[in-house]
Amino acid sequence: MFIPSAFVETDLIWLDRLLARDAFVTLVTTGADGLPQATRMPVLYRRDADGILIEGHWAKPNPQAGHAGPALMLVQGPHAYVSPGWYPDKAAQARVPTWNYAAAELRGVLEPVTDDEALIAMLDGLSAHYEGQVGGDWELLPIEPRQQRMLGGIVGFRFRPAQVQIKLKLSQNHPEANQSSVIDALSALDAPASRELAQWMRWRREGGAAAD
């Protein structure tokens, strides 16, 4: 990912926030034919003593399923259009339109998981996490015959990224007056995505502490 120096972020708290916000990622690998393959999927993310661990699963018929080896994971954060008309110095500096956003790219090696006990643990963690977010009570019952058959239809994976790139393009390369004006303009729009981006810009200006 191309990241000008003004937008580089190395604090992993921002990766935590990106994946807490939206853990529906894009997983990219290279197929046997040398062409890229991509799957969009929900994942479970955590940091432990060994670093970052991300777990998920494919449907077994997916051509990417069972891939072992290098992979790229794309994490999307908030994003929105920024009008040059919002900058107080728009005329003096001949400002142009742009797009503000937060995102991450993770590179590492995929380890496929087919063991039933490991798959059950993965699915149990995934369902418990997302059911909790919506107030649901569905739970995995591996002794139930239909759910046993479901286990045979998936392939799990573990992913430990060796490289993490976090990009926060939040107008921090602009004067304070421009940043404040963009935040105000985004906040005033009737668009949840724009208002969310404005909040991320505030957090970035405050050093991120307000996001915790």
Secondary structure as GFF3:
##gff-version 3
##sequence-region A 1 212
A	DSSP	three_ten_helix	5	7	.	.	.	ID=ss1
A	DSSP	beta_strand	8	9	.	.	.	ID=ss2
A	DSSP	alpha_helix	13	21	.	.	.	ID=ss3
A	DSSP	beta_strand	24	30	.	.	.	ID=ss4
A	DSSP	beta_strand	36	42	.	.	.	ID=ss5
A	DSSP	beta_strand	44	48	.	.	.	ID=ss6
A	DSSP	beta_strand	51	59	.	.	.	ID=ss7
A	DSSP	beta_strand	69	82	.	.	.	ID=ss8
A	DSSP	three_ten_helix	84	86	.	.	.	ID=ss9
A	DSSP	alpha_helix	90	93	.	.	.	ID=ss10
A	DSSP	beta_strand	98	113	.	.	.	ID=ss11
A	DSSP	alpha_helix	116	134	.	.	.	ID=ss12
A	DSSP	alpha_helix	145	151	.	.	.	ID=ss13
A	DSSP	beta_strand	154	169	.	.	.	ID=ss14
A	DSSP	alpha_helix	176	188	.	.	.	ID=ss15
A	DSSP	alpha_helix	192	205	.	.	.	ID=ss16
A	DSSP	three_ten_helix	209	211	.	.	.	ID=ss17
###
